[in-house]
Amino acid sequence: MSFEIPEDALSEKFLAATGPGGQNVNKVATACQLRVDVFKLGLSPQAYAKLKVIAGNKMTTGGELVITARRYRTQEANRDDARARLAQMIADAHVVQAKRRPTKPSKAAKARRVDAKKGRSAVKAGRGKVSWD
């Protein structure tokens, strides 16, 4: 399912990243913090509820989703990573679980189960101690 993310719902900020990169890490703000106003996405109530569960502590009480990407050394790569993670979260939120319909075993299945239990019981009963009387 393709879902168009409106640009006015997104805001980006670049931060100093941690990790590999030498002195470049200290000089350049490469980590991308993507903030998404979830209400501007126009999600259905079910998708919104599921997105809240998927996001966990990344969702603020004001309905803003905060994704921080610092996996790569460039701003562009981290921006793309943050947007890809957002798209994946939204796609996962739109997946609807199939309803489980409870079923009962048939009479024949119950009879086969009881017969198998009786057979195992007979095998185990034959394993008693041998008396030399």
C-alpha positions in Angstrom: 0.0 0.0 0.0 1.5 3.4 -1.0 0.9 6.3 1.4 1.8 9.8 0.5 3.5 11.7 3.4 2.7 15.4 3.2 5.8 17.6 3.4 4.0 20.1 5.8 3.8 17.3 8.4 7.6 16.9 8.5 10.3 19.0 10.1 14.0 18.2 10.0 16.8 19.3 12.3 20.5 18.2 12.0 22.4 17.4 15.1 26.0 16.4 16.0 26.2 12.7 15.7 28.2 10.1 17.6 30.1 7.1 16.4 32.7 6.7 13.6 33.9 9.6 11.5 36.9 11.0 13.4 37.0 14.7 13.8 34.3 15.1 11.2 31.8 14.0 13.9 32.9 17.0 16.1 32.7 19.5 13.2 29.6 18.6 11.1 26.0 18.0 12.2 25.2 14.9 10.3 22.5 13.2 12.5 19.0 13.9 11.3 16.1 14.4 13.7 12.8 14.0 11.8 9.7 15.3 13.6 6.3 14.2 12.2 3.0 15.7 13.2 0.9 12.5 13.1 -2.4 14.4 13.0 -1.5 16.0 9.7 -0.9 12.5 8.1 -4.7 11.9 8.0 -4.5 8.3 9.2 -7.5 6.2 10.0 -8.2 5.7 13.7 -7.1 2.0 13.5 -3.8 3.0 11.8 -3.2 5.8 14.2 -3.7 3.5 17.2 -1.3 0.9 15.7 1.3 3.6 14.8 1.2 4.7 18.5 2.0 1.1 19.6 4.7 0.7 17.0 6.3 4.0 17.8 6.4 3.5 21.5 8.5 6.1 23.3 9.3 7.8 20.0 5.8 9.4 20.1 5.3 12.5 22.2 2.2 13.3 24.2 1.5 16.1 21.7 1.1 13.6 18.8 4.6 14.1 17.3 6.7 11.2 16.2 10.5 11.8 16.6 12.9 9.7 14.6 16.6 10.2 15.0 18.9 8.8 12.3 22.6 8.8 12.9 23.6 5.5 11.2 25.5 7.2 8.3 28.2 9.8 8.0 26.3 12.2 5.6 23.2 14.4 6.2 21.6 13.1 3.0 22.0 9.4 3.9 20.7 10.0 7.4 17.7 12.1 6.0 16.9 9.2 3.6 17.2 6.7 6.4 14.9 8.6 8.7 12.3 9.0 6.0 12.5 5.3 5.1 12.0 4.3 8.7 9.0 6.6 8.9 7.5 5.1 5.7 8.1 1.6 7.1 6.3 2.5 10.4 3.3 3.9 8.5 3.2 0.8 6.2 3.3 -1.5 9.3 0.5 0.6 10.9 -1.7 0.0 7.9 -1.4 -3.8 8.0 -4.6 -5.3 9.3 -4.4 -8.6 11.3 -6.7 -11.3 10.1 -9.4 -12.1 12.6 -9.0 -15.5 14.3 -12.0 -17.7 14.2 -12.0 -20.3 17.0 -12.6 -23.9 15.8 -13.5 -27.1 17.6 -12.0 -30.5 16.8 -14.4 -32.9 15.1 -15.7 -36.1 16.8 -13.5 -38.2 14.7 -10.4 -36.2 15.7 -11.3 -36.6 19.3 -11.8 -40.3 18.9 -8.4 -40.6 17.1 -6.7 -38.7 20.0 -8.3 -41.0 22.6 -7.3 -44.1 20.7 -3.7 -42.8 20.4 -3.6 -42.1 24.1 -4.9 -45.6 24.9 -2.3 -47.2 22.6 0.5 -45.2 24.3 -1.0 -46.2 27.7 -0.9 -49.9 26.7 2.7 -49.6 25.6 3.8 -48.0 28.8 1.8 -50.5 30.9 3.7 -53.3 29.3 7.0 -51.8 30.6 6.4 -52.9 34.2 9.0 -54.8 36.2 9.5 -58.4 35.3 8.9 -60.8 38.2 10.9 -64.1 38.1 8.2 -66.1 39.9 
